[in-house]
Amino acid sequence: MAIVVASFIGAIVALAAYKIFIKEDSSYNSFEERQNTKFSNYTLENVTVPDGLNFVYAAELVTPGVVHIKVSKEASVQQYRSPFEELFGSPRRGPQEGAGSGVIISDDGYIVTNYHVVDGADNIQVILNDNREYNAKMIGQDPSTDLALVKIDEKDLPFIRYGDSDVVRVGEWVLAVGNPFELTSTVTAGIVSAKGRNINILRRRDLGIESFIQTDAVVNPGNSGGALVNLNGELVGINTAIASPTGSYAGYSFAVPVSLVKKVMDDLLEFGAVQRALLGISIRNVSDAAEEYKLEENSGVFIAGVNIGSAAEDAGLEKGDIIIGIENNSIKNVAELQENVARNRPGDKIDVTFIRDGKERTVSATLKNIMGEERMYRREATMEIQGATVEEVNDELKEKLKIKGGVQLNNIKQGKWAESGIDEGFIVTSVDKREINTINDLMASLANSSGGILIGGIYPDGEEAYYGIKWQ
């Protein structure tokens, strides 16, 4: 059975480039703090709910907080082709349109949706439940969780309050709210069928984070980015994908848990980029590794390798250890481990419980970022990556080379760029055939890459080139 996203449109928009972050701005408030301050204004009053199981309260409470999102991308011509496309040709791309859903998470216009709903969009239109229409601004995206944050210029909006996906139980009733097949403000009901589900749908799966809530609530194309709520009207997930052989609902749908949504949205608001925290280990489900390594345990995550200089190595974790807990949460599989680590930021300390030689132990690990550092970064126009200064291409050079954008490498010193043979001034326009227009795009692609990657681009004199780099 194929796994398909429940909404559509493709290409890359910015995720993140950075400068060192120093916690001096005390004015920042998380979305959860904003909601707690404002929530009393949006609680429905005088709603009579009949005795017994009933979805009326939740449906009436949350429907105003779910929006319809329409996106479009202007017609464009692919400027550079891979060697394979040179052989087989690359067709001209026409205008693209797509649609999905979004959830208002603060009264001043911040909206969470799926990355794949707004990916590559030149125009993002938001239509409220009361039919008011707005043009939205992109705040940030994270392809590794398939989440994005956009904003409209409006105040005093109804929003959906965060719930707690950790306490959601299999068998619990939930509602899915969205805009399937352009049918706006559609509410469907189902139960939670499973938690911590990995369905191998996110691109760059080695670093994609999948720990979906699985439900049997009806979700179809157009529902992507919509709300999954409990019967209290609290947000417990963002509907993202369906399992289907046809592209339409066939029994199961999947939502990103709100525990992860909260962290990603706050990162995008505060930094403009997701602060990805890593243990720095290669992992496998114990069930997959048990026969090969003659393991007696039948649950947990097997450490198949520990990166040099990683948080795991610093904490004393070793190849062969079996992780069974992060903080106070039990860990039964890779999906649960990824979710629990991803809730944190670089520099955070977490307790890791594991089994070694049949004995249970716990260590404290200080998480690091993709650069192996215990600090966070903000967006900025220039930065240094792996021994080279990277900066976005200026308008004059873009016009000369007839390119939409790109990231230029300067002051190349010892590092991965130099080792690959790239010369000074090279402009990166693609990573593994994904379009690169900004430093944000480059950082997003590199953060979600491992092993060998293909870098494509052009030199200022117009010479096109491709380089293979072993990134991690």
N, C-alpha and C positions, 0 to 999 in steps of 0.2 A: 504494500500500500504506500503510495507516495505521500510525502509530507509537503504541503504547499502553504505559502504565506497567504493570509486572507486579504491582502490588498497589494497594489502593484505600482511600480515605477522605478527605474533604475539609473544609477551612476553615482558618483561620490560628491558630497558636499563637505564642508569643513568640519573637522572634529577638534583638533588641538595642536597648538604650538605653545611654547611656554617660556616663562621666566621664573626665577626662584620666588616662592611665596613666603612672606613673613607675616605672621598673624598679628597685625596691628589694627585691622579694621574691625572695630567692635560693633559696627552698624549692621553687619550681616546677620540675618535670621533665616533659619532653615524653613522649608515649606511647612514642616510639621508645627513649628512655633507660630508661623503665620496663621495656620489653620486654627490652632488652639485659641488664638486671640480673636479671630473673626467668627468662629463656628456658630456661636449663639445667634448670630444674625440670620442664619440660613437653616435652622432646624424647623421643619414643618410643624405647625401647631394646629390643633383642632382636627387632626386626622383620625377618623374612626376606623379602626382595624377590626374586622369581624373575628370572632373566636376561631381557633384552629389555624392550620397552615394558611398563610395568606401573604401575597407578594405586593400588595397595594402600597403599604407604607414605603418600602424600599424603592419601588418603581417611581412613585411620585416624588420622593426625596432626591433621587439621583438623576433622573432624566434631564432636568434643566442644566446639569453640569456636564453633559456629554455633547460634543460638537461634531458637526460634519466637516471634514477637511477635503478640499479639492486642490489638486496640484497640477501644474503644467510645466513643461520644459520646452524651451524654444528649439526650433529646428537647428541642427548643427552638422558640421562635417567633421569626421574624425581626422585630426591633423596627422597623427602618426600611427603606423601600423606595426604589428609584430611581424617577425619573419614569416609566420604562417599566413597572416593576412595578405602579405605581399604576393604570396603564391595563389591564394584563392580569391582575393579581392575583398574589399570592404565597402558595403553599400552605404549610400547617403542615408542618414537618419532623418526622419521627419518629426513633426511636432508630437509630443507625447503628453498624455493626460492620465491622471489617476485619481483615486478617491479612497478615503478611509475615514477613521473616526479619531477623536481626541477627547481627553478628560481635563476639564478645568481644575487646577489644584490650588489656585489662590484667587482671591477676589479682584486682584489687579491684572488679570489677564494671562497668567502663565498656564500653558497647556502641555500635557504630556501626550505623546503619540508614539507610534513605531518609527524607527529609522527607515524601514523600507517604504513607509507611506510617503515620506518627504524627501527621500534620497534623490539627489540630482535636481530637485525642483527649482525653477527660476521664479515661480510665483506660487504662493501658498495662500489659499482663501479659506477662511473659517466662517462657518454658518452656525449660528446659535440655534438652540431649540425654539426660540421665538422668532426665527427667520432673519434676525439682524446679521449683516455680513461685514466682514473685516478682512483686510490684508494682514497677514501675520509675518513676523520677523523671526528668522532662525536664531536661536540662542546657542544651541550646541547639539551634537549628535554623538551616539556611541554605537557603532556597528557590532561591537562584541556582545552587547545585550539587546540589540535591536530596539533601542529607545532614543527618543529625541525630545527636545524642549523647544517650544515656539511660544511667541507672545503676541497678543493683540493689544492695541491701545484702548483700554476701557477700564472702568472702575466698577466696584460694587456688583461683581458678577457672582452668580451661584457657583459653588464649587463642591467637589466630593471630598469628604474627609478621609484621610488615611485610616485603614484598619491595621490588623496584625496578621500577616499571612502565616506566621509561625504557629499560631493557635488554630488555624483552619484545619478541620479534620475531614478525613475521607468519609463520604456519606453526607456531608453537610450541604444544605441547599445554598445555591448561589444564583445570581442573575447576571446575564450578559446584556449590556446595553450598547447599541451602536447603530450603524447605518448600512446594513447589508443591501446590496443591489439598489442603492439610492433610496431605499425605504427608510427615511429618517426616523430617529427616535424609536427604534424597535427594541423591545424587551423580550428576552427569552429566559427560561428557567431550566436548571438542571442541578445535578449534584457534583461534588468533587469526587472524581474517579480515582485520582492518584496524585501524589506530590513528588517533587524532585525528579521529574521526568526529563530525560535527555533524548531528543529526537533527531539530532544531527542535522539541523537545518541552517544554522548560522554559518555564514561564510568565514573562512579561516578558522576552521573548527578547533584547531589546536589551542587557540586562546579565546574562542567564543564561550560565553557563559550560558549554559542551559540548565535550568532547574525548574522547569515549568510546572504550574498547577494544571492538571488535566481534568477536564469536566465533560459532561455530555450536554451542556447547554448549547443550543443551536447557534453556530457562528458561521458566517459566509463571507465571501469577498465584499469588502466595505466595512466589516466589523473591526479590522485591524486598527489598533490604537484605542479601541473603546474600553469601557469599564467592565470589570468583573467585580461584583459587590456581594456582600453578605446580606442577610435579611435585616440588619440594622442600617443598611444603606452606606456601609463603609467600604472603601476601595481595598480590595485584597489582591487585585492583579490587573494587568493590561493585556487584553486579548490580542494574540499575536499570530497564531497559526492553526490550521486544521489538518487532520489526517484524512486524506481523501484520494481515491483513484480517479476522480473526475474534476477536481477543483472546487467542488461544492461540498457542503456538509454531508458527512457520511457516518457520524456517530461520536466523534471526539474532537475537542478543541483544546488549545493550550494557551496559557497566560503567564506572563512574567510576574513573579510574586512581588507584592508591594514592598517587601523588605529590601529588595534590590532596587526597585523603582525609586524609593526615597533617597537612597544614597546617590544614585546616578543623577537625579534631578538636582539635588543640592550641590553636587560637584559642578554640573553645568552652569548653575546659577552663580556660584561663588567664584569659580575659576575659569569658566568657559570651556572646560575640558574635564573629562573623567580622570580621576586620580586612581589609576589602576595599581592595586597592591598585590604583590606576588610573594609566595613562599620560595619559588625557584626550584621546583622539583618536577620530575617526570612521573606521571601517575597512571595507574590502571585500577579498575575495579578488582577487588579480591577474587570475586567469582570468575573473572577472566584469567587471573594469574595463578589461581590455586593449583592447577595441575602441573604447570610448568615449574613452579617453585616449591611444590609439595607443601602447600600451606594448610594448616589445620583450621584456621579461622574461615568463616564463610561470609563475613560481612566486613565492610570497611574499605579503605583505599590503600593499595600497595604502592610504596615508593620504589619506582624502578630506576631512579637516578636523582642525584642531588647536584645542582649547579654550583660551580666554584664561586665563592664569595656571596652566595645567596643568603637570604634570611634563614632558610632551613639549615644550611651548613653552619652558620653562626650559632644556631640554637642547639646543634648537636644531633640533628636528625640524620639518618643514614639510609642508604639503599637497603631494602628489605624490611624496613619498619612498616607497620600497618597503622594508619591513622584511623582512629575510631571516634574522635571528638574534637570540636573546636569550641573554645569557651565552654558554655554549658549545653551545647547542642551535640547530640550524637550524630555521627557521620557513618552512613551505610554505603555510600557510593560516590563516584567522582562528581556527579552533578551537585550533591549536597555540599561536598568540600569546596567546589568552586564558588557556589553561592555564598557560603559562610565566610570565605576569605575575601570575596569581592565586596562585601558590605563595609570593609575597612579601607583606610587610606594608608599610603606609605608613611612609616614612622609609628603607626599604631602597633601596640603589643597585643598578641593573642596567645592564649594557652592552647597548646596542641597536645592532645592525649593520644598515645600510640602504644602498640604492642611490639616488644622486642624480646626475642628468646622466650616467648610465652609469658612475659611479665608486662603488666600495664605501667606506663610511665607518663609523666606530664612535663613539658618544657614550655618556656615562654619564648616566643619568636617575635622579633621586631621586623615588620614587613618592609619591603623595598619596592621601588618603582621599576619601570622597564629599563632604566639606566643603571640599576643596582644601587640606588641611593635612597636614603631614608628621609626624603623631603618631597614637597609638592611644588608644582609649577603653575604659573599663570600663562595665558596667551601672550605672545609678543611677536613682533614682525621679524626678528632675527634671533638666532640662538646657535649654539654649537652642538653638533651631533657627531659622535664617533670621529673626532679629529678634523672636522670641517665646519666652517661657518656657513649656515644656510640662511638664505633670504629670498623673499618673494620677488619675482621678476617685475621690473618696473614697466610702466605703460609704453615707453619708447621701444624697449626691446620686444615687448609683446606685439607691437604694431609691425616692427621690422620683420619678425619671424612668423607673423600671422598665427600666433598661438593664443589660446584663451587665458592661459596662466602657466605656472610652473614654479619650481623652487631651484634657485641657483646655488651651486656649491663653490665656495671660495675658501682661500687659506687652508687648502687640503694638506693635512699633516699625516702623521702615522695613524692608521686606523683602517676600518673596513672599506671606506671609499678609496683610499690610496691603494690598499691591497688588491682591489678589483681592477685597477688600471685606469680609473676615471681621472681625467685631467681637470685642471683649474677652469672654472667658468661653466662647467657642464650644467645644463638645466634639466632637472628631473621632471618628466611629464607623465610618467606612469610607473606603477609598482605592480608587478604581476598582472599587467593589462588593466589595472584600475587607474582611472584618470587622476592626475595630481595637478591641482591648480594653486594650492596654498600650502603653507607650512602645516596648517591644521590637517589637510589631507595627507601629507607625508607622514606626520606623526601618527595619525590614525592607522595608516597602512603598516608602518613599521611596528607599532605596538601590537598589531594583530598578526605578525609574521614570525615564522621560525623556520630554521633550515635554509635552503637555497631560495633566493628570490630573484626575479628578473627586473632590472631597472632599465627603463627606456627614457630617451630624451633627445636633446639637441644642443649643440654648441652654438655660441653666438655667431659663428660664421655660417650657420645653416646646416652643418653636418649632423645627420642623425646617427645615433649609436645605441647599442644595447649592452648591458653588463650583467653578469651573474655575480651575486654576492651571497656568501654564507653569513646570514644575519645573526643567528643564535646557535 
